[in-house]
Structures are given as structure tokens and as C-alpha cells.
Amino acid sequence: MILKKTKKSFAVWLVLTGLLATGCIGQKSETPIEGEESQEWFARAQPMAENILIAVETGDYQSFIRDFSEQMVKEMPEKNFLEVKEKLYSQVGSYQSLSTLKTTEQRDYVIVYFTAHYEKDDVTVKLVYRKGDSTYKIEGLWFA
């Protein structure tokens, strides 16, 4: 699946594990998570998001997959990673910084949104976690 950024037709890729199979996407809208719970999710997810963005920038596949679930690692081989790296760089330039956006939940998943600031434009980064997973492995990742 591909998501597009409306400002520019920026299409990267979507890695999705379990969400379609369980019917999570498209059946129930996201509910905002606020307050202390939201801040806890940002504190947990921000280092992972930062790691992913730096790994893409530097081409470090092993760092990129460090926080992924086993299924995510299977779904994102190094070849796909390199394609994402090239698309991001060619369309938005070098990675600059990261800021928090929002936290939501949808069925059995928590979704943490960030804005990644790049040289040419901003990109929304969406990390998906399975509720109750004490390992906090990333189950889904979007760039839009």
C-alpha cells in the first residue's frame, strides 16, 4: 500500500503487519490518547522514531530494523529499505529533526505520530504498536 502526501505527491511505502489481517484498518476510527498516557507513548516512541530516521539517512539497515517486530523485519528486507532511503532523499532531502504530533488508539493498536522535518519538506511518520506488547516492538510504519 502507498500513502501520498497531499502537498507533494510524496509516496513512499507502508509496512503493515497484522493490521489488515485483523481488520484494524478501515473499521474503526482512531481515538485520541491524551494527557499522561500520550506523553508516556511519546517518550517511549520518540527514540525509536529518531533511530529509524537516522538509520534511513545513513543507510544503516540493522539500526533501522532494531525496534521492529519479527513480522516487520520479514516484511522489510534490505532491498526495500534502500528504495525507501532513495525515495526519501530524492523527494525531501536530508533529515533535520523530529517533533511530536499526536497519539491515538484503534482497536488493539496504539499509533504514535511524529513530524519529521527534512531539508525540503515535512513528512508525517506513523509508528504502530500492539497494545499489551511489553516489548514495545513496532508493528507498522508509514511515511506520508
N, C-alpha and C positions, 0 to 999 in steps of 0.2 A: 504494500500500500504506500502511497506517496501523499504527503501533505504539501500544500502550496502556501507560500507566504503571499498575502494579498498585495503588499506594497511592491514587491518584485516577484516575478514568478519563480520564486526560490523553492525548488523541490529537492529534497534530499532523500530521505528514506525513513522507513518505520520498521522498527524491530518490535515484534509483538509476540509474546509467548503466553498462551493460555487465555488471553482476554477474549479473543474471538471464539475460541472453543467453548468457553464457559458462558458466552452470551453477554459479557460485561458491556461491550461497546454497543451503543445504539439502543439499549433497552431501558436505561435509567439515567437521568441526567446527574451531573456531578453536584454534590452538596458541599458548600464551603466548610472548611475547617478553620476555626478562628482561635484567637487567644493563645494561651499557653501551649495547647496541643499543636497549633500551627507552628509556633516558634520552635518547639521540640523537633518537628519534622524538618524545618529549615536547617536547624543546627546539625541534624543527622545527615541530610541530603546534600547540603552545600559543599562539603569537602569531596563528596563523590562526583558531583556535577563539575566542580573545578578540575578534578583529576581527569575526567572524561575529556573536557575541553582542551586541557593542556596536552593530553595524550594524542588527541587528534592533531593539534597544532604541530607537535614534534614527531608524529608518525610512530608513536610507541604503542603497538598493539597490545602487548602484555599489560601495560598500565591501563589501557582503555577497557579491557575486559575484567579487570581486577574485582570490581564490585557487582558483576553480573551473576545472575542465577545460572545454574548449569545449562538450562534450556536456552538462555540468551547467548551464552558462549557458542552453543551449537548453531544458533541461527545467525550469528555474525562472524563468519570466517574472515581471516585477514584480508582476503581479496576485496570483500565488501567494505571493510574498514578503510582500505586505501582509496576506494572510489568515493567514499564519504569525505575523506580528507581533501581530495582534489576538488570535489564539488564545492565544499565549503570555502576553501581558499579562493577558488576562481570566482565565486559569486559574492563573497562578503569580505575577503581579505583576511588579515591576521586577527587572531583573538586578542581582545584587550582586557575585558573584565566581566564580572558576573554580578547580577543583582536579583534579589528575591522578587517574586511576583505574587503567587497565591498557592494555597494548598487546598485540595478538595478530596472527597472520597466518592467512590462509585462502587456499589456492591461490596466485593471483597478486596478492594484495592484503594490505596492512598496514592494520590497523584500530586507531585510537587512540581510547580512551575517556576522557572527562572527566565530572566532575560540575559542572554549572552551578548555583550557589546563587542562588535567587530569593527575593524577599520572602516568598512564601507556601509554597514547597516547593522541593525539589531536582529537577533534570532531568538525565538522562544524555544526553550529547552524544557521538555516534559519528562520527568522520571516517574516510573510507576513501580509501586511496592505492593506486595501482597500483605494484607492485614494479618497480624498474628505471626508473621515470619520473624522469629527472633534473630535471624542472621541479617535481616535488612538487605537482602540481595535485590538488585534491580531486575524487574520482570518486564519492563517495557521502556523504550527510549524513543523520543521524537525530536526532530529539529524542524521547526516551521518558521 
